[in-house]
């Protein structure tokens, strides 16, 4: 992380905000980004010519600039950036990688503001509520900060206090973002095939849920109940008497951050066991309750003195609906059989792919992945590699991975990275294998039953297709007669000739303009208007450069074919 990352005095770190100033700041960022994206596609903007390496380097530079600018723009954009880090189906890999690093370590707000917020929310002054309250926060983030305290009953707690003016800032920013979203939705290039308004609504929902501390408290209680039978998972208890939508009081559970490997070893804890427990805890969340921690970065997981995992921060949680289980089953069977059609259909049913008129490219991409990437045994696969392959195929395709799917994949990748840091021989897929087998065989209690169910399902599907075939043929003929079915034919050779013809006509136009301005410059020189002749002369020079580039491009395109 850059030096001084957490010490900067950000303009947004205040209690009152100007709508006009926010409008200028946000749109300045958007317009600058649009200019950078436009420049990215211009070959003349690369010194010495364009190349894949230079474009990759520029994407990386742009991604760092985006991350830093989002931090400058404040809490709304920090959270939006973190949410966008899960959308590798929309953004290039370099952007996703940088946005995933977007940690909101920002300056704390004053203790006087903390006192005012607690008194307003809980109706009493801090000395009346707490026996001891430390004025210096344990940590400060974009949405709030955490103070250690002791209740009058003697329990050690942490008090989470929301940043002042945060709701007002969200209202201003989200209103401006709505206009930006509409612009992108209506854009002829970036709006095609993208549901930007849907993404905006999803971001709004997640943001409003995350700043509601009562919702976070309910999430923590649910999460703790789901793990009540596992003594190796600890979740802080909520003190509801000291909780509102802007203040949350939790049990103080200190521990060693799971990524502090040397500290864990110095404490005599088994790093290999911790790595396996981290993976098992997440798999249990997905399979047992479907209620999982959507942001399990190392800062939100610690290890107690007896080796138990401690989970923090339950503002962003995910849920897997009951009908998703069957859809995942179909996807797994399709992958096991390397059946691209079945995988595509199951992903459409899961909402991971938006169906289009022409699904051929998607089916070919999925089949290519199945044929080339699924040749290793399950336990030898890497979650990060599988995620990269999926997102590589999904980028700029009609894939629309839902937030739940991308949260799960990012969490798996994070836990795999932490696991390898704890134990270099750790393999997440090896830990997940028995759980995956359980998912494959638990439909009716045994692998044999699942196989029979699958066999009967396929037989029923074949019979249904056979009986429905005459009706489908009749419907197709009826559409042809009514003119409702259109046939689109594309001739690559004809398109090439038309593009060549268009380029030739454009070259002729430039040549005529050059001739006209050259004649004008000559007449002005003969008439002793030398300085005036420079104007058409400069125009001729510029048009000549454009004409030469057009001719070279036309020649290069001909050589390609």
Helices and strands as residue ranges (DSSP letters): H 19-40, G 43-45, H 52-73, H 75-84, H 93-99, H 111-122, H 126-129, E 130-133, E 139-140, E 144-151, E 156-162, H 166-186, H 196-210, H 213-226, E 233-235, G 240-242, E 247-251, E 256-257, H 261-266, H 271-284, I 285-289, E 291-293, G 298-300, E 301-303, E 309-311, E 317-319, H 322-336, H 340-350, H 360-373, G 378-380, H 383-394, H 403-422, H 428-441, H 447-482, H 492-526, H 530-560
